[in-house]
Amino acid sequence: MTAQVQSGLVKLFLSAAIAGFAMPKAAIFDIDGTLVDSVPFHAEAWVIAFAKFGYSVTFEQMQKQIGKGGEFLMETVLDETEMEQIGKEIHAYRKDYFQSNFLPKVQPFPQVKALFEQLRADGLAIVLASSAQPESAQHYIDLLGVEDLIQGCTTTGDVEKAKPYPDVFEAALEKLPEISAQDAIVIGDSPYDAEAGRQNLIGNHWSAQWWFFRN
């Protein structure tokens, strides 16, 4: 996975140099599905949570929704009344189940630290963009061994609305006060990353450049 990211970045930067564009000054990375192999676990946790409350959904259905906020994912299964009645309970059950049963099983994709070291050597700042709980975000940072290579990481307290809204990337940019949105690039694994990044107009000549690996 990370080898694909590295290859994609190299090709993009070479294309930009040939076209005469300025190189980006910062890389903003999604975490789940991009840096750590967590998507299958998140999908399975949703299947289990919905089943607990009497709803039958498939793993494939949930996998396609991973990357957007939980409230928006639930809206693909529950109607408005159900969201009001049991949405918070399902969301809380899924969160607790994932934290207790799946979080310890999540593994990093290979060579993430090496990629970050290369980006830092090339002069790019790095921020991780997450709407996870602070303890989960810190767990991933420790798992990846990149705390000394990043300029920050967003968590749920930084975000009013999860993806596909752009809040998470706006919060990430706030951790880089010397860098404008036009000088940053987003790397993520889902169409919801792309949608959120485009809404924030990150990178006037990077805005069409995204990497999607889930398929």
VOPAGU-2260 file (C-alpha; in pm, 1 decimal, decimal comma):
REM VOPAGU-2260
SITE   aa  ch    i         X         Y         Z
SITE  MET   A    0       0,0       0,0       0,0
SITE  THR   A    1     261,7     253,2     104,1
SITE  ALA   A    2     480,9     154,5    -189,8
SITE  GLN   A    3     189,7     259,6    -412,5
SITE  VAL   A    4     167,0     591,5    -230,0
SITE  GLN   A    5     540,4     649,1    -268,7
SITE  SER   A    6     533,0     560,6    -637,8
SITE  GLY   A    7     231,7     785,2    -693,8
SITE  LEU   A    8     397,5    1077,6    -517,5
SITE  VAL   A    9     717,0    1040,0    -718,9
SITE  LYS   A   10     524,5    1036,1   -1047,4
SITE  LEU   A   11     314,2    1333,9    -943,8
SITE  PHE   A   12     611,1    1542,1    -830,5
SITE  LEU   A   13     800,0    1464,2   -1151,6
SITE  SER   A   14     497,5    1562,7   -1360,2
SITE  ALA   A   15     464,0    1884,3   -1162,9
SITE  ALA   A   16     831,4    1969,1   -1208,6
SITE  ILE   A   17     806,7    1911,3   -1583,2
SITE  ALA   A   18     494,6    2130,1   -1600,0
SITE  GLY   A   19     669,0    2405,7   -1405,2
SITE  PHE   A   20     450,8    2386,4   -1093,7
SITE  ALA   A   21     592,2    2465,0    -751,9
SITE  MET   A   22     636,9    2154,9    -537,8
SITE  PRO   A   23     402,3    2108,3    -240,4
SITE  LYS   A   24     526,6    2212,5     100,2
SITE  ALA   A   25     310,9    1978,8     306,6
SITE  ALA   A   26     154,8    1632,2     287,2
SITE  ILE   A   27    -166,7    1562,6     477,5
SITE  PHE   A   28    -229,6    1191,5     526,3
SITE  ASP   A   29    -551,6    1013,1     605,2
SITE  ILE   A   30    -478,5     729,6     850,0
SITE  ASP   A   31    -736,2     448,5     827,1
SITE  GLY   A   32    -687,3     251,5     507,1
SITE  THR   A   33    -397,9     472,6     397,1
SITE  LEU   A   34    -131,5     422,2     663,2
SITE  VAL   A   35    -284,2     135,1     860,6
SITE  ASP   A   36    -476,7    -167,8     734,6
SITE  SER   A   37    -791,7    -102,3     935,6
SITE  VAL   A   38   -1072,1     -84,6     679,0
SITE  PRO   A   39   -1176,9    -453,8     702,8
SITE  PHE   A   40   -1196,1    -424,7    1081,4
SITE  HIS   A   41   -1406,6    -109,0    1067,5
SITE  ALA   A   42   -1641,8    -271,2     817,5
SITE  GLU   A   43   -1679,6    -584,2    1029,0
SITE  ALA   A   44   -1742,9    -376,6    1341,5
SITE  TRP   A   45   -2032,2    -203,2    1165,8
SITE  VAL   A   46   -2177,3    -536,9    1050,8
SITE  ILE   A   47   -2166,2    -663,0    1409,4
SITE  ALA   A   48   -2309,7    -341,8    1555,0
SITE  PHE   A   49   -2602,6    -330,2    1315,1
SITE  ALA   A   50   -2673,0    -699,4    1375,7
SITE  LYS   A   51   -2678,6    -634,9    1751,4
SITE  PHE   A   52   -2972,2    -399,9    1692,6
SITE  GLY   A   53   -3152,0    -623,6    1444,0
SITE  TYR   A   54   -3026,1    -488,3    1111,5
SITE  SER   A   55   -2872,2    -708,6     844,1
SITE  VAL   A   56   -2597,5    -547,2     637,1
SITE  THR   A   57   -2316,9    -709,0     441,6
SITE  PHE   A   58   -1944,3    -662,7     483,8
SITE  GLU   A   59   -1923,4    -534,6     125,5
SITE  GLN   A   60   -2191,0    -271,5     191,9
SITE  MET   A   61   -2004,6    -140,4     491,8
SITE  GLN   A   62   -1662,2    -154,6     330,7
SITE  LYS   A   63   -1776,4      83,7      57,8
SITE  GLN   A   64   -1885,4     334,2     322,3
SITE  ILE   A   65   -1569,2     333,5     531,0
SITE  GLY   A   66   -1399,6     669,9     516,6
SITE  LYS   A   67   -1705,7     884,2     585,3
SITE  GLY   A   68   -1824,5     978,2     931,2
SITE  GLY   A   69   -2023,0     722,6    1127,1
SITE  GLU   A   70   -2337,1     935,2    1129,4
SITE  PHE   A   71   -2328,7     955,0     750,6
SITE  LEU   A   72   -2261,7     583,0     718,9
SITE  MET   A   73   -2559,4     501,6     940,2
SITE  GLU   A   74   -2784,4     713,1     720,3
SITE  THR   A   75   -2731,7     457,1     443,0
SITE  VAL   A   76   -2903,6     196,4     663,7
SITE  LEU   A   77   -3135,3     383,6     902,1
SITE  ASP   A   78   -3417,6     622,5     824,5
SITE  GLU   A   79   -3454,2     956,2    1003,7
SITE  THR   A   80   -3671,2     818,7    1283,4
SITE  GLU   A   81   -3437,1     524,9    1345,7
SITE  MET   A   82   -3139,3     760,9    1352,2
SITE  GLU   A   83   -3306,6     964,0    1624,7
SITE  GLN   A   84   -3415,1     659,2    1825,0
SITE  ILE   A   85   -3110,6     429,5    1815,7
SITE  GLY   A   86   -2841,3     592,8    1602,0
SITE  LYS   A   87   -2629,5     702,1    1899,0
SITE  GLU   A   88   -2656,4     358,1    2060,8
SITE  ILE   A   89   -2540,8     178,9    1747,1
SITE  HIS   A   90   -2257,7     425,9    1699,3
SITE  ALA   A   91   -2140,5     385,8    2059,1
SITE  TYR   A   92   -2164,1       5,7    2045,6
SITE  ARG   A   93   -1959,4      -5,7    1724,7
SITE  LYS   A   94   -1695,5     225,6    1869,6
SITE  ASP   A   95   -1656,9      20,3    2187,5
SITE  TYR   A   96   -1654,3    -309,0    1995,1
SITE  PHE   A   97   -1386,9    -185,8    1756,3
SITE  GLN   A   98   -1169,7     -46,2    2035,6
SITE  SER   A   99   -1191,6    -364,0    2242,3
SITE  ASN   A  100   -1175,3    -632,2    1973,7
SITE  PHE   A  101   -1016,4    -493,2    1658,2
SITE  LEU   A  102    -789,9    -198,3    1738,4
SITE  PRO   A  103    -516,3    -425,2    1881,6
SITE  LYS   A  104    -521,5    -628,1    1557,8
SITE  VAL   A  105    -469,8    -333,9    1320,1
SITE  GLN   A  106    -129,5    -341,7    1150,3
SITE  PRO   A  107      56,5     -61,8     971,3
SITE  PHE   A  108     120,1     -82,9     601,4
SITE  PRO   A  109     489,8    -144,7     530,4
SITE  GLN   A  110     745,6     133,2     485,9
SITE  VAL   A  111     532,6     417,1     622,5
SITE  LYS   A  112     815,7     545,0     840,7
SITE  ALA   A  113    1062,4     525,9     550,7
SITE  LEU   A  114     820,7     721,4     331,1
SITE  PHE   A  115     777,9     989,7     596,8
SITE  GLU   A  116    1153,8    1013,2     647,1
SITE  GLN   A  117    1198,5    1070,3     274,1
SITE  LEU   A  118     926,2    1335,2     261,8
SITE  ARG   A  119    1082,2    1517,8     555,9
SITE  ALA   A  120    1424,4    1496,4     391,5
SITE  ASP   A  121    1266,9    1652,7      83,0
SITE  GLY   A  122    1142,2    1941,9     296,1
SITE  LEU   A  123     772,4    1855,5     327,8
SITE  ALA   A  124     581,8    1900,9     651,2
SITE  ILE   A  125     351,1    1612,3     743,9
SITE  VAL   A  126      20,4    1619,2     930,8
SITE  LEU   A  127    -208,4    1323,2     997,8
SITE  ALA   A  128    -577,8    1393,8     942,7
SITE  SER   A  129    -812,1    1191,2    1160,2
SITE  SER   A  130   -1146,1    1236,1    1333,4
SITE  ALA   A  131   -1067,7     946,2    1568,9
SITE  GLN   A  132   -1060,0     967,8    1945,9
SITE  PRO   A  133    -724,4    1103,8    2072,9
SITE  GLU   A  134    -627,8     767,7    2224,3
SITE  SER   A  135    -688,9     587,6    1894,1
SITE  ALA   A  136    -492,3     846,3    1696,9
SITE  GLN   A  137    -202,2     821,0    1940,6
SITE  HIS   A  138    -215,3     441,7    1917,6
SITE  TYR   A  139    -168,2     463,5    1540,9
SITE  ILE   A  140     112,5     718,8    1571,8
SITE  ASP   A  141     293,5     487,2    1813,3
SITE  LEU   A  142     223,7     185,9    1592,8
SITE  LEU   A  143     374,0     365,0    1292,1
SITE  GLY   A  144     666,1     505,9    1489,9
SITE  VAL   A  145     633,0     849,4    1328,5
SITE  GLU   A  146     573,2    1088,5    1617,9
SITE  ASP   A  147     904,8    1266,9    1558,9
SITE  LEU   A  148     832,2    1300,8    1185,5
SITE  ILE   A  149     492,2    1471,9    1193,6
SITE  GLN   A  150     387,3    1826,0    1273,0
SITE  GLY   A  151      59,6    1718,8    1427,9
SITE  CYS   A  152    -247,6    1499,4    1410,9
SITE  THR   A  153    -612,0    1602,7    1419,8
SITE  THR   A  154    -861,9    1417,5    1639,9
SITE  THR   A  155   -1235,4    1423,0    1699,4
SITE  GLY   A  156   -1217,4    1738,4    1910,0
SITE  ASP   A  157   -1080,4    1930,8    1610,6
SITE  VAL   A  158   -1365,4    1830,9    1380,0
SITE  GLU   A  159   -1728,2    1944,5    1386,4
SITE  LYS   A  160   -1834,9    1733,0    1087,5
SITE  ALA   A  161   -1657,1    1421,5     964,4
SITE  LYS   A  162   -1578,9    1341,9     601,1
SITE  PRO   A  163   -1703,9    1396,1     338,0
SITE  TYR   A  164   -1714,3    1745,3     495,2
SITE  PRO   A  165   -1376,6    1922,0     478,3
SITE  ASP   A  166   -1338,0    1995,5     852,6
SITE  VAL   A  167   -1063,5    1737,5     908,6
SITE  PHE   A  168    -838,7    1884,7     640,1
SITE  GLU   A  169    -911,4    2240,2     750,8
SITE  ALA   A  170    -804,5    2137,6    1101,8
SITE  ALA   A  171    -490,8    1974,9     962,0
SITE  LEU   A  172    -398,7    2293,5     777,2
SITE  GLU   A  173    -439,4    2491,8    1099,0
SITE  LYS   A  174    -146,9    2292,4    1237,6
SITE  LEU   A  175      66,1    2435,9     955,4
SITE  PRO   A  176      16,9    2812,4     995,3
SITE  GLU   A  177     300,8    2896,5     755,0
SITE  ILE   A  178     157,8    2682,2     471,8
SITE  SER   A  179    -144,0    2766,9     256,1
SITE  ALA   A  180    -398,2    2518,9     124,8
SITE  GLN   A  181    -256,5    2566,1    -225,4
SITE  ASP   A  182      81,5    2438,6    -106,5
SITE  ALA   A  183     -54,8    2118,6      51,8
SITE  ILE   A  184    -144,1    1779,2     -89,6
SITE  VAL   A  185    -381,8    1518,5      55,1
SITE  ILE   A  186    -319,1    1144,9      36,9
SITE  GLY   A  187    -611,4     915,0     116,0
SITE  ASP   A  188    -770,4     584,8      18,9
SITE  SER   A  189   -1138,2     671,6     -29,0
SITE  PRO   A  190   -1355,4     897,0    -244,9
SITE  TYR   A  191   -1460,9    1071,3      76,9
SITE  ASP   A  192   -1103,0    1192,8     121,8
SITE  ALA   A  193   -1112,4    1337,5    -228,6
SITE  GLU   A  194   -1449,5    1502,7    -174,8
SITE  ALA   A  195   -1341,5    1660,0     152,8
SITE  GLY   A  196   -1013,1    1780,8       6,8
SITE  ARG   A  197   -1176,3    1933,1    -298,5
SITE  GLN   A  198   -1424,0    2124,2     -82,3
SITE  ASN   A  199   -1128,6    2280,2      95,1
SITE  LEU   A  200    -962,5    2361,1    -240,0
SITE  ILE   A  201    -635,3    2209,5    -127,1
SITE  GLY   A  202    -372,5    2271,6    -390,5
SITE  ASN   A  203    -476,3    2472,4    -695,0
SITE  HIS   A  204    -277,8    2237,6    -917,3
SITE  TRP   A  205    -292,6    1935,3    -684,1
SITE  SER   A  206    -670,7    1930,4    -648,6
SITE  ALA   A  207    -724,4    1653,6    -904,4
SITE  GLN   A  208    -443,3    1435,5    -771,5
SITE  TRP   A  209    -562,2    1163,0    -536,1
SITE  TRP   A  210    -476,4     801,2    -465,6
SITE  PHE   A  211    -748,6     543,0    -411,7
SITE  PHE   A  212    -633,2     194,6    -314,7
SITE  ARG   A  213    -934,2      20,2    -169,4
SITE  ASN   A  214   -1034,3    -146,5    -495,5
